[in-house]
C-alpha cells in the first residue's frame, strides 16, 4: 500500500505530458531501429554475395569439377536427380555437368 500523496491537477497534467512525449520518443526510436535493421539486412545480403563471388569452389578447374560430378553421379545408391541438382547450382556447374558424358553413363530412366 502506498502512502504517497495524490498528485495535484498540475502534476497530473505535467506527468501526462511527459508520458505522451515519451511515447512519441519511443515510436521514433522504434522507427529508427527498423530502418537500421533493414540496412543491416541489406549489408548482410551484399556481404553474402561478395563471399560467394570469392569462394574457393569457383576456382576449381573444369576437369576437377567433372571428376567430382562423375563420382557423385556414379556412387552406389546415387539418385538420378543428382546431376539435375548439380547443374542448377550455377552456369559453370551446368556447363561442366552437360559436358561430362561419363557422369550420365549410369543414369537410369
Z-matrix of the N, CA and C atoms (Angstrom, degrees):
N
C 1 1.445
C 2 1.523 1 108.62
N 3 1.306 2 116.37 1 131.74
C 4 1.457 3 121.05 2 -177.51
C 5 1.519 4 110.13 3 -94.05
N 6 1.326 5 115.68 4 137.84
C 7 1.462 6 121.02 5 178.61
C 8 1.528 7 111.21 6 -109.10
N 9 1.351 8 116.24 7 13.44
C 10 1.459 9 119.31 8 179.03
C 11 1.527 10 108.52 9 -69.43
N 12 1.308 11 115.81 10 144.67
C 13 1.467 12 118.07 11 179.51
C 14 1.522 13 110.45 12 -68.16
N 15 1.306 14 116.42 13 150.91
C 16 1.457 15 121.33 14 178.20
C 17 1.518 16 109.76 15 -67.26
N 18 1.357 17 116.62 16 145.23
C 19 1.459 18 118.55 17 179.59
C 20 1.526 19 110.91 18 -69.82
N 21 1.291 20 114.14 19 151.34
C 22 1.459 21 119.56 20 176.79
C 23 1.530 22 108.16 21 -78.70
N 24 1.315 23 116.10 22 171.70
C 25 1.461 24 121.05 23 179.89
C 26 1.531 25 110.21 24 -61.30
N 27 1.328 26 116.08 25 -39.44
C 28 1.461 27 120.17 26 178.79
C 29 1.529 28 110.63 27 -65.30
N 30 1.325 29 117.90 28 -42.67
C 31 1.462 30 122.16 29 178.83
C 32 1.531 31 111.01 30 -65.56
N 33 1.338 32 116.56 31 -38.35
C 34 1.465 33 120.39 32 176.83
C 35 1.526 34 110.60 33 -60.39
N 36 1.309 35 115.94 34 -47.90
C 37 1.465 36 120.77 35 -179.23
C 38 1.527 37 110.39 36 -62.60
N 39 1.316 38 116.68 37 -43.50
C 40 1.458 39 121.71 38 -179.45
C 41 1.535 40 110.44 39 -63.48
N 42 1.319 41 116.81 40 -45.16
C 43 1.462 42 121.34 41 -179.19
C 44 1.529 43 110.81 42 -65.79
N 45 1.327 44 117.27 43 -41.76
C 46 1.473 45 120.67 44 177.79
C 47 1.524 46 111.04 45 -63.21
N 48 1.293 47 117.68 46 -36.47
C 49 1.463 48 121.66 47 177.69
C 50 1.528 49 110.19 48 -66.65
N 51 1.341 50 116.77 49 -41.79
C 52 1.469 51 120.48 50 177.46
C 53 1.531 52 110.86 51 -63.40
N 54 1.328 53 116.53 52 -41.91
C 55 1.473 54 121.06 53 179.19
C 56 1.532 55 110.06 54 -62.56
N 57 1.322 56 117.19 55 -43.84
C 58 1.467 57 120.86 56 178.29
C 59 1.525 58 110.95 57 -61.56
N 60 1.326 59 116.66 58 -42.34
C 61 1.466 60 120.71 59 178.91
C 62 1.531 61 110.62 60 -65.42
N 63 1.330 62 116.53 61 -38.54
C 64 1.457 63 120.24 62 178.65
C 65 1.525 64 111.20 63 -66.66
N 66 1.322 65 117.78 64 -36.89
C 67 1.474 66 120.83 65 176.52
C 68 1.530 67 110.61 66 -62.77
N 69 1.322 68 115.55 67 -43.26
C 70 1.466 69 120.02 68 178.30
C 71 1.528 70 110.19 69 -62.97
N 72 1.320 71 115.83 70 -41.99
C 73 1.470 72 119.70 71 179.13
C 74 1.525 73 110.99 72 -63.24
N 75 1.321 74 116.51 73 -42.99
C 76 1.468 75 120.82 74 179.09
C 77 1.529 76 110.31 75 -62.02
N 78 1.322 77 117.59 76 -43.60
C 79 1.464 78 120.74 77 178.81
C 80 1.526 79 110.80 78 -60.88
N 81 1.312 80 116.71 79 -41.47
C 82 1.464 81 120.39 80 177.82
C 83 1.517 82 112.02 81 -64.11
N 84 1.323 83 116.06 82 -42.69
C 85 1.462 84 120.08 83 179.02
C 86 1.524 85 111.31 84 -65.78
N 87 1.332 86 117.09 85 -39.54
C 88 1.467 87 120.46 86 178.32
C 89 1.527 88 110.58 87 -65.41
N 90 1.318 89 117.62 88 -39.72
C 91 1.464 90 120.66 89 177.37
C 92 1.530 91 110.30 90 -64.47
N 93 1.311 92 116.26 91 -42.05
C 94 1.472 93 120.65 92 178.12
C 95 1.528 94 110.04 93 -63.27
N 96 1.332 95 116.89 94 -42.06
C 97 1.465 96 120.54 95 179.35
C 98 1.530 97 110.25 96 -63.53
N 99 1.327 98 117.81 97 -38.85
C 100 1.466 99 120.90 98 178.33
C 101 1.532 100 110.67 99 -63.69
N 102 1.337 101 116.41 100 -42.30
C 103 1.476 102 119.68 101 177.83
C 104 1.523 103 110.74 102 -62.95
N 105 1.331 104 116.81 103 -40.39
C 106 1.462 105 120.53 104 179.23
C 107 1.530 106 111.34 105 -66.97
N 108 1.349 107 117.80 106 -37.62
C 109 1.464 108 120.56 107 176.46
C 110 1.530 109 110.58 108 -63.16
N 111 1.333 110 116.77 109 -41.84
C 112 1.464 111 120.53 110 178.04
C 113 1.529 112 110.50 111 -62.29
N 114 1.316 113 116.66 112 -43.39
C 115 1.462 114 120.85 113 179.75
C 116 1.522 115 110.38 114 -64.67
N 117 1.326 116 117.32 115 -42.53
C 118 1.467 117 121.24 116 178.59
C 119 1.527 118 110.50 117 -61.93
N 120 1.324 119 117.78 118 -40.56
C 121 1.460 120 120.80 119 178.40
C 122 1.526 121 111.00 120 -64.86
N 123 1.324 122 117.13 121 -39.17
C 124 1.466 123 120.52 122 178.01
C 125 1.521 124 110.56 123 -64.14
N 126 1.328 125 116.91 124 -41.33
C 127 1.470 126 120.83 125 178.85
C 128 1.528 127 109.86 126 -66.42
N 129 1.340 128 117.88 127 -40.43
C 130 1.470 129 121.23 128 177.37
C 131 1.533 130 110.31 129 -59.97
N 132 1.325 131 116.26 130 -43.58
C 133 1.465 132 121.02 131 -179.36
C 134 1.529 133 110.22 132 -62.43
N 135 1.324 134 116.84 133 -45.61
C 136 1.459 135 121.11 134 179.19
C 137 1.533 136 111.01 135 -64.24
N 138 1.323 137 116.27 136 -39.54
C 139 1.461 138 120.64 137 179.11
C 140 1.528 139 110.36 138 -64.09
N 141 1.320 140 117.82 139 -41.36
C 142 1.463 141 120.99 140 178.55
C 143 1.528 142 110.61 141 -63.14
N 144 1.323 143 116.93 142 -40.31
C 145 1.462 144 120.26 143 177.50
C 146 1.523 145 110.62 144 -63.72
N 147 1.316 146 117.55 145 -40.86
C 148 1.467 147 121.23 146 178.53
C 149 1.525 148 111.18 147 -66.52
N 150 1.320 149 117.32 148 -40.18
C 151 1.462 150 120.53 149 178.32
C 152 1.527 151 110.65 150 -64.45
N 153 1.334 152 116.50 151 -40.97
C 154 1.460 153 120.12 152 178.36
C 155 1.520 154 110.76 153 -64.41
N 156 1.317 155 116.27 154 -36.56
C 157 1.466 156 121.37 155 -178.63
C 158 1.531 157 111.83 156 -62.86
N 159 1.328 158 116.79 157 -36.15
C 160 1.466 159 120.02 158 -177.68
C 161 1.527 160 113.00 159 -101.50
N 162 1.318 161 117.64 160 11.71
C 163 1.469 162 121.43 161 -177.68
C 164 1.524 163 111.05 162 -61.00
N 165 1.313 164 117.95 163 138.80
C 166 1.469 165 121.68 164 -179.18
C 167 1.530 166 113.09 165 -59.43
N 168 1.309 167 117.82 166 -30.88
C 169 1.476 168 120.76 167 -178.69
C 170 1.522 169 111.01 168 -59.88
N 171 1.325 170 117.00 169 -27.81
C 172 1.466 171 120.68 170 -179.32
C 173 1.529 172 111.87 171 -69.96
N 174 1.334 173 117.00 172 -17.64
C 175 1.457 174 120.47 173 -177.08
C 176 1.534 175 113.20 174 -97.33
N 177 1.330 176 117.20 175 2.19
C 178 1.468 177 119.06 176 178.77
C 179 1.526 178 109.71 177 -67.10
N 180 1.311 179 117.12 178 135.17
C 181 1.465 180 119.72 179 178.21
C 182 1.532 181 111.48 180 -65.19
N 183 1.314 182 114.27 181 156.40
C 184 1.463 183 122.58 182 -178.68
C 185 1.531 184 110.86 183 -52.59
N 186 1.335 185 117.23 184 -48.67
C 187 1.463 186 120.60 185 -175.43
C 188 1.526 187 112.65 186 -66.51
N 189 1.321 188 117.53 187 -32.02
C 190 1.468 189 119.90 188 177.39
C 191 1.529 190 109.76 189 -69.21
N 192 1.323 191 116.43 190 -44.53
C 193 1.465 192 119.60 191 176.27
C 194 1.523 193 110.55 192 -60.33
N 195 1.321 194 116.68 193 -43.01
C 196 1.463 195 120.42 194 -179.87
C 197 1.526 196 110.74 195 -59.01
N 198 1.312 197 116.71 196 -43.16
C 199 1.470 198 120.15 197 179.40
C 200 1.531 199 110.77 198 -64.39
N 201 1.315 200 116.97 199 -41.84
C 202 1.475 201 120.72 200 177.57
C 203 1.520 202 109.82 201 -60.94
N 204 1.326 203 117.09 202 -43.30
C 205 1.461 204 120.77 203 -178.61
C 206 1.529 205 111.04 204 -66.24
N 207 1.325 206 116.79 205 -38.65
C 208 1.470 207 120.16 206 176.92
C 209 1.524 208 109.49 207 -61.77
N 210 1.320 209 116.80 208 -45.31
C 211 1.466 210 120.37 209 179.49
C 212 1.530 211 111.53 210 -62.28
N 213 1.315 212 116.40 211 -41.09
C 214 1.470 213 119.77 212 178.96
C 215 1.523 214 111.44 213 -65.37
N 216 1.330 215 116.20 214 -43.77
C 217 1.463 216 120.57 215 -174.59
C 218 1.519 217 112.78 216 -74.63
N 219 1.331 218 117.31 217 -28.98
C 220 1.467 219 120.00 218 -176.11
C 221 1.527 220 112.99 219 -101.80
N 222 1.305 221 117.18 220 4.10
C 223 1.464 222 120.24 221 178.80
C 224 1.529 223 109.84 222 -65.27
N 225 1.312 224 115.79 223 147.11
C 226 1.458 225 121.15 224 179.25
C 227 1.520 226 109.83 225 -58.76
N 228 1.297 227 116.44 226 126.51
C 229 1.460 228 121.56 227 179.37
C 230 1.514 229 114.62 228 80.23
N 231 1.337 230 117.37 229 9.66
C 232 1.467 231 120.06 230 -179.81
C 233 1.528 232 109.68 231 -67.63
N 234 1.292 233 115.48 232 139.11
C 235 1.459 234 121.39 233 178.54
C 236 1.527 235 109.85 234 -73.56
N 237 1.316 236 117.60 235 143.52
C 238 1.468 237 119.70 236 174.91
C 239 1.532 238 112.03 237 -61.95
N 240 1.303 239 117.25 238 -16.94
C 241 1.464 240 121.88 239 -179.11
C 242 1.521 241 113.19 240 -80.57
N 243 1.334 242 117.49 241 -8.57
C 244 1.458 243 119.89 242 -174.65
C 245 1.533 244 111.53 243 -60.60
N 246 1.316 245 117.39 244 -39.33
C 247 1.468 246 119.23 245 -179.86
C 248 1.524 247 111.31 246 -69.91
N 249 1.308 248 116.22 247 -35.39
C 250 1.468 249 119.16 248 176.56
C 251 1.526 250 109.93 249 -64.18
N 252 1.314 251 116.43 250 -41.73
C 253 1.462 252 120.59 251 179.20
C 254 1.527 253 110.54 252 -64.86
N 255 1.328 254 116.89 253 -47.35
C 256 1.464 255 120.29 254 -179.95
C 257 1.526 256 111.35 255 -61.97
N 258 1.310 257 116.94 256 -38.99
C 259 1.462 258 119.53 257 -177.34
C 260 1.518 259 112.86 258 -74.27
N 261 1.311 260 117.41 259 -11.58
C 262 1.469 261 119.53 260 179.92
C 263 1.532 262 112.95 261 -96.77
N 264 1.327 263 117.41 262 2.21
C 265 1.468 264 120.73 263 -179.38
C 266 1.526 265 111.18 264 -69.56
N 267 1.318 266 116.68 265 -51.05
C 268 1.461 267 121.41 266 179.54
C 269 1.525 268 108.61 267 -162.22
N 270 1.313 269 116.03 268 171.89
C 271 1.471 270 120.95 269 -177.27
C 272 1.533 271 111.38 270 -60.44
N 273 1.333 272 117.75 271 -43.74
C 274 1.470 273 120.54 272 -178.92
C 275 1.520 274 110.38 273 -60.87
N 276 1.339 275 117.06 274 -45.36
C 277 1.457 276 120.15 275 -179.58
C 278 1.529 277 110.57 276 -65.25
N 279 1.309 278 117.44 277 -34.70
C 280 1.471 279 120.50 278 177.17
C 281 1.526 280 109.17 279 -64.89
N 282 1.312 281 116.89 280 -45.95
C 283 1.459 282 121.01 281 179.13
C 284 1.529 283 111.07 282 -60.36
N 285 1.328 284 116.74 283 -43.95
C 286 1.471 285 120.38 284 179.64
C 287 1.521 286 109.90 285 -64.70
N 288 1.311 287 117.37 286 -44.80
C 289 1.463 288 121.11 287 -178.70
C 290 1.526 289 110.90 288 -60.60
N 291 1.314 290 116.78 289 -47.09
C 292 1.464 291 120.29 290 -178.49
C 293 1.527 292 112.83 291 -69.91
N 294 1.321 293 117.14 292 -25.98
C 295 1.458 294 120.87 293 -177.67
C 296 1.534 295 112.81 294 -94.38
N 297 1.319 296 117.55 295 11.81
C 298 1.467 297 121.11 296 -177.74
C 299 1.526 298 109.58 297 -119.83
N 300 1.328 299 117.89 298 86.43
C 301 1.462 300 121.03 299 -176.89
C 302 1.522 301 113.66 300 -60.50
N 303 1.339 302 117.13 301 -33.00
C 304 1.478 303 119.02 302 -179.77
C 305 1.525 304 111.81 303 -60.60
N 306 1.321 305 116.74 304 -30.40
C 307 1.458 306 119.86 305 179.54
C 308 1.533 307 110.82 306 -67.11
N 309 1.325 308 115.63 307 -30.09
C 310 1.473 309 120.06 308 -176.98
C 311 1.525 310 112.44 309 -90.94
N 312 1.314 311 117.99 310 -6.05
C 313 1.459 312 120.99 311 -172.39
C 314 1.524 313 114.55 312 -64.25
N 315 1.323 314 117.59 313 -26.48
C 316 1.469 315 120.18 314 -177.19
C 317 1.521 316 113.06 315 -106.81
N 318 1.328 317 116.73 316 7.44
C 319 1.465 318 119.41 317 -179.66
C 320 1.520 319 109.01 318 -71.87
N 321 1.319 320 115.56 319 129.04
C 322 1.474 321 121.63 320 179.87
C 323 1.521 322 107.31 321 -110.03
N 324 1.335 323 116.29 322 135.33
C 325 1.476 324 121.08 323 -180.00
C 326 1.501 325 111.11 324 -69.58
